[in-house]
Amino acid sequence: MKKYLLGSHSGFTLLELLVTVPLALILMAGIYRTFKIQQDSYLVQDQVTVMQQNLRGAMYFITRDLLMAGYLSSLDTSPHTLDWDGSGGTLAETKRPLIIGRDNVHIGGDKIKDNTDTLVIVKASDEGRSLNTGENATGDEILLTSMDVGLNAPGTGGKNFGVLVKQDYSKADFFEVTSIAGTRITVTSGLSGSYGPGDLIYRADLIAYRIDEENPNQLRRANIGQGIGYGVIAENIENIQIRYQLSTGLWTDNPAGMEASIRAVQVFLLGRTATPQRGYRDTETYAIANSPPIKPNDAYRRKVFSTIVKTRNIGL
């Protein structure tokens, strides 16, 4: 039987503990600091990735809609007075049904963030058909034998706009529905021509983009022509700026009165991360198109994303 003598197995001395414990704490602090730096870097990269996805997702929607701007509605050469972006009746503008842009909006009470641009894209929708025998349109009335084109009377859930198109695509009439009685549609302003069997009738889309005044970091989209109000399509978008290239090759920030000459649209979006980054300070000055310089001086990371879209349906 093996015997153990008292003191044959000694532990740490006090001196050893006084040396070892601080060294262990220093080592643990270094490991924690390394972990914290890596964790912070991961979180920043994750947020930057989300920001880029938001920007790309928003630009996808805008690009898709711009490619269809003026589809069939571009055949209407007459201006129409309308509150195109649904901001309020006092903001009615007289425009052709193509692309309606407002530059650096700063009108109080319009629900739009100051010094941001707005964009409205007008086009014929997928809801439509040819006029049948016995159907016609002239003056301020459209007579249909079947109300299957998706149009509604005002106050009944949207879908109050449409486009009549000659079957040879020589002209068109954009219209707003005033009332519907049975199969008789009354429209505002009156039609510039007459339409009969073989001609086309479509419901019209009015797709609007803006940054909300009450939610200044949300890019919102509405289809006013379909009665769909403004909904968020991208979070943490601080600014939208738009430039327009005309048929002369020149670029402008305000296309008022020149909508029919637009051949390309350049869209700028300024996005930011969802949360601030500790120890970071954004001291950049963002000068986008002709917007006032933006100097955040905060802890959010930002990125400007832009693209150019050809307006293939305008100027055909």
Legacy VTK file of the C-alpha trace (Angstrom):
# vtk DataFile Version 3.0
C-alpha trace
ASCII
DATASET POLYDATA
POINTS 316 float
0.000 0.000 0.000
1.446 3.327 -1.165
1.695 5.999 1.445
1.530 9.732 0.794
3.315 12.067 3.073
1.814 15.398 3.989
3.342 18.118 1.814
4.545 15.794 -0.910
2.161 17.498 -3.404
2.429 21.241 -3.151
0.031 23.787 -4.858
0.626 27.315 -6.176
2.446 29.662 -3.959
1.047 33.107 -3.239
3.731 34.647 -5.427
2.821 32.351 -8.326
-0.853 33.308 -7.972
-0.002 37.009 -7.905
1.862 36.581 -11.199
-0.460 34.087 -12.914
-3.861 35.724 -12.256
-2.985 39.122 -13.820
-1.395 37.391 -16.785
-4.549 35.288 -17.239
-6.729 38.387 -17.006
-4.584 40.195 -19.597
-4.800 37.182 -21.897
-8.573 36.954 -21.446
-8.935 40.692 -22.089
-6.969 40.321 -25.322
-9.107 37.400 -26.419
-12.307 39.323 -25.591
-11.075 42.416 -27.430
-10.250 40.339 -30.505
-13.672 38.688 -30.336
-15.386 42.061 -29.879
-13.574 43.591 -32.857
-14.497 40.617 -35.033
-18.101 40.725 -33.792
-18.408 44.461 -34.458
-16.867 44.006 -37.905
-19.348 41.226 -38.662
-22.293 43.357 -37.524
-21.103 46.311 -39.628
-20.644 44.150 -42.711
-24.044 42.573 -42.131
-25.696 45.993 -41.905
-23.836 47.254 -44.971
-25.024 44.169 -46.868
-28.623 44.813 -45.793
-28.286 48.476 -46.829
-27.026 47.446 -50.272
-29.875 44.958 -50.631
-32.373 47.693 -49.737
-30.862 49.981 -52.361
-30.839 47.287 -55.046
-34.385 46.185 -54.217
-35.709 49.743 -54.403
-33.859 50.388 -57.654
-35.294 47.198 -59.140
-38.850 48.471 -58.609
-38.069 51.940 -59.972
-36.226 50.568 -63.016
-38.999 48.114 -63.834
-41.622 50.868 -63.721
-39.526 53.375 -65.685
-39.048 50.871 -68.511
-42.837 50.885 -68.948
-43.320 54.651 -68.572
-45.587 56.006 -71.283
-46.721 52.582 -72.499
-49.642 53.496 -74.838
-50.295 56.666 -72.798
-47.439 58.337 -74.720
-49.730 58.358 -77.790
-51.831 61.028 -76.062
-50.303 64.396 -76.985
-52.678 66.475 -74.823
-51.832 67.748 -71.328
-54.144 66.818 -68.444
-54.636 68.654 -65.162
-54.419 66.251 -62.253
-53.023 65.729 -58.776
-50.654 63.174 -60.248
-49.025 61.938 -57.034
-52.141 62.016 -54.846
-50.644 64.499 -52.389
-53.687 66.773 -52.358
-55.970 68.548 -54.798
-54.137 71.871 -54.421
-51.075 70.276 -56.044
-52.775 69.598 -59.395
-50.433 70.016 -62.359
-51.051 70.125 -66.101
-48.900 67.417 -67.689
-48.864 64.828 -70.435
-49.437 61.261 -69.139
-45.785 60.169 -69.279
-43.319 60.864 -66.466
-44.115 63.548 -63.919
-41.190 64.638 -61.760
-41.000 67.248 -59.000
-37.552 68.552 -58.122
-36.483 68.982 -54.469
-39.973 69.286 -53.064
-40.331 71.582 -50.053
-44.014 72.437 -49.896
-45.426 72.272 -46.381
-48.241 69.807 -45.780
-47.629 67.684 -48.889
-46.419 64.652 -46.848
-43.133 64.616 -48.795
-39.697 64.960 -47.173
-38.119 68.326 -47.951
-35.347 68.483 -50.572
-36.194 65.115 -52.099
-37.539 64.413 -55.584
-40.783 62.672 -56.450
-41.543 60.571 -59.489
-44.829 59.532 -61.114
-44.886 57.009 -63.964
-47.991 56.785 -66.163
-48.764 53.803 -68.379
-51.559 51.569 -69.618
-52.068 48.590 -67.323
-52.582 44.940 -68.218
-56.345 45.317 -67.735
-57.911 46.093 -71.099
-59.366 44.814 -74.361
-60.657 45.825 -77.792
-63.963 47.638 -78.104
-66.725 45.321 -79.291
-69.591 45.957 -81.696
-71.933 48.523 -80.199
-69.222 50.058 -78.019
-67.893 53.556 -78.682
-66.339 56.603 -77.068
-66.651 60.266 -77.990
-66.910 63.616 -76.230
-67.026 62.928 -72.501
-68.730 59.515 -72.666
-67.640 55.924 -73.145
-70.352 53.365 -73.860
-69.508 49.738 -73.123
-71.636 46.604 -73.307
-69.552 44.942 -70.584
-67.775 46.616 -67.666
-64.878 44.180 -67.639
-61.975 46.605 -68.100
-61.366 47.234 -64.398
-62.595 50.835 -64.190
-64.464 52.183 -61.157
-66.358 55.325 -60.298
-64.586 57.796 -57.968
-64.837 56.869 -54.308
-65.227 53.148 -54.973
-61.677 51.902 -54.419
-59.529 53.520 -57.073
-59.081 52.407 -60.688
-60.408 55.762 -61.906
-58.042 56.275 -64.874
-57.862 54.765 -68.324
-56.454 55.018 -71.845
-58.293 54.740 -75.164
-56.048 53.780 -78.105
-56.751 53.708 -81.839
-56.265 50.237 -83.268
-53.534 51.487 -85.603
-51.785 53.162 -82.611
-51.983 56.551 -84.284
-53.318 58.344 -81.182
-54.672 57.807 -77.695
-56.686 59.554 -74.996
-55.830 59.345 -71.312
-58.947 59.922 -69.210
-60.194 60.168 -65.632
-63.563 58.662 -64.748
-66.098 61.123 -63.364
-68.991 58.709 -62.909
-70.345 55.358 -64.059
-74.021 54.694 -64.697
-74.660 51.150 -65.863
-72.347 50.668 -68.830
-71.928 54.394 -69.522
-68.714 56.016 -68.306
-68.438 59.798 -68.033
-64.920 61.237 -68.175
-63.366 64.607 -67.368
-62.120 67.097 -69.976
-63.548 65.200 -72.931
-61.878 62.991 -75.501
-59.935 64.488 -78.391
-61.187 61.843 -80.851
-63.801 59.173 -81.446
-63.313 55.462 -80.820
-65.262 52.426 -82.011
-65.088 48.650 -82.482
-61.511 47.406 -82.850
-60.017 50.293 -80.872
-58.540 49.560 -77.447
-59.430 50.532 -73.902
-57.177 49.981 -70.877
-57.161 50.899 -67.236
-54.198 53.219 -66.507
-51.532 53.002 -63.789
-50.155 56.073 -62.020
-47.149 54.771 -60.074
-45.672 57.259 -57.625
-42.436 57.233 -55.587
-41.608 59.512 -52.664
-39.920 59.669 -49.261
-42.411 60.343 -46.520
-42.230 63.489 -44.406
-43.463 61.646 -41.311
-41.159 58.662 -41.954
-38.120 60.382 -43.490
-36.096 57.191 -43.984
-38.672 55.190 -45.941
-38.993 55.062 -49.717
-42.663 54.564 -50.542
-44.505 53.485 -53.683
-48.163 53.879 -54.632
-50.238 52.899 -57.632
-52.778 55.691 -57.578
-54.360 54.404 -60.767
-55.102 51.092 -59.093
-56.210 52.611 -55.800
-53.203 51.261 -53.891
-51.902 53.775 -51.368
-48.306 54.466 -50.406
-46.511 51.436 -48.988
-42.883 50.996 -47.917
-40.648 49.307 -50.486
-37.312 50.080 -48.807
-36.237 51.111 -45.309
-33.374 53.466 -44.451
-33.449 55.420 -47.724
-32.727 59.048 -46.870
-32.944 60.736 -50.252
-34.040 60.184 -53.843
-32.797 62.448 -56.629
-33.668 62.166 -60.314
-32.195 63.636 -63.494
-33.656 63.453 -66.982
-31.873 63.257 -70.329
-33.738 65.004 -73.136
-33.809 64.188 -76.836
-31.159 66.907 -77.336
-28.746 64.952 -75.151
-28.843 67.531 -72.368
-29.596 66.575 -68.758
-32.038 68.440 -66.525
-33.199 68.118 -62.921
-36.618 69.572 -63.685
-38.463 68.147 -66.725
-41.478 70.466 -66.393
-42.934 71.071 -69.843
-40.386 68.745 -71.467
-41.798 65.350 -70.442
-42.280 64.247 -74.057
-38.567 64.858 -74.721
-37.315 62.559 -71.950
-35.169 59.733 -73.334
-33.435 58.489 -70.181
-33.802 58.851 -66.425
-30.976 58.724 -63.884
-32.030 57.768 -60.358
-29.912 58.347 -57.229
-30.725 56.764 -53.873
-28.943 57.590 -50.617
-29.164 54.689 -48.171
-27.857 54.212 -44.655
-27.377 51.367 -42.176
-30.209 50.601 -39.768
-28.199 51.368 -36.620
-25.163 53.554 -35.827
-21.664 52.079 -35.559
-19.764 52.660 -32.348
-16.593 54.645 -32.897
-17.514 55.666 -36.462
-18.337 59.171 -37.690
-19.687 59.907 -41.179
-18.030 63.183 -42.120
-18.738 62.895 -45.846
-20.629 65.559 -47.785
-23.146 64.029 -50.163
-23.882 66.251 -53.166
-26.390 64.292 -55.249
-27.721 65.847 -58.473
-28.809 69.365 -57.491
-29.957 68.591 -53.941
-28.565 70.733 -51.127
-25.358 69.126 -49.750
-26.088 66.514 -47.087
-23.636 66.522 -44.150
-24.759 63.832 -41.687
-21.899 63.944 -39.133
-23.316 60.920 -37.308
-22.411 57.257 -36.738
-24.399 55.706 -39.618
-22.681 54.296 -42.680
-24.091 55.435 -46.039
-23.953 54.595 -49.716
-25.137 56.351 -52.890
-26.533 54.007 -55.524
-27.493 55.159 -59.026
-28.595 53.823 -62.373
-29.693 55.130 -65.788
-32.877 53.805 -67.395
-33.814 54.317 -71.058
-37.446 55.384 -71.541
-38.230 53.061 -74.429
-41.917 54.035 -74.751
-41.449 57.815 -74.948
-40.546 59.483 -78.226
-41.427 56.522 -80.433
LINES 1 317
316 0 1 2 3 4 5 6 7 8 9 10 11 12 13 14 15 16 17 18 19 20 21 22 23 24 25 26 27 28 29 30 31 32 33 34 35 36 37 38 39 40 41 42 43 44 45 46 47 48 49 50 51 52 53 54 55 56 57 58 59 60 61 62 63 64 65 66 67 68 69 70 71 72 73 74 75 76 77 78 79 80 81 82 83 84 85 86 87 88 89 90 91 92 93 94 95 96 97 98 99 100 101 102 103 104 105 106 107 108 109 110 111 112 113 114 115 116 117 118 119 120 121 122 123 124 125 126 127 128 129 130 131 132 133 134 135 136 137 138 139 140 141 142 143 144 145 146 147 148 149 150 151 152 153 154 155 156 157 158 159 160 161 162 163 164 165 166 167 168 169 170 171 172 173 174 175 176 177 178 179 180 181 182 183 184 185 186 187 188 189 190 191 192 193 194 195 196 197 198 199 200 201 202 203 204 205 206 207 208 209 210 211 212 213 214 215 216 217 218 219 220 221 222 223 224 225 226 227 228 229 230 231 232 233 234 235 236 237 238 239 240 241 242 243 244 245 246 247 248 249 250 251 252 253 254 255 256 257 258 259 260 261 262 263 264 265 266 267 268 269 270 271 272 273 274 275 276 277 278 279 280 281 282 283 284 285 286 287 288 289 290 291 292 293 294 295 296 297 298 299 300 301 302 303 304 305 306 307 308 309 310 311 312 313 314 315
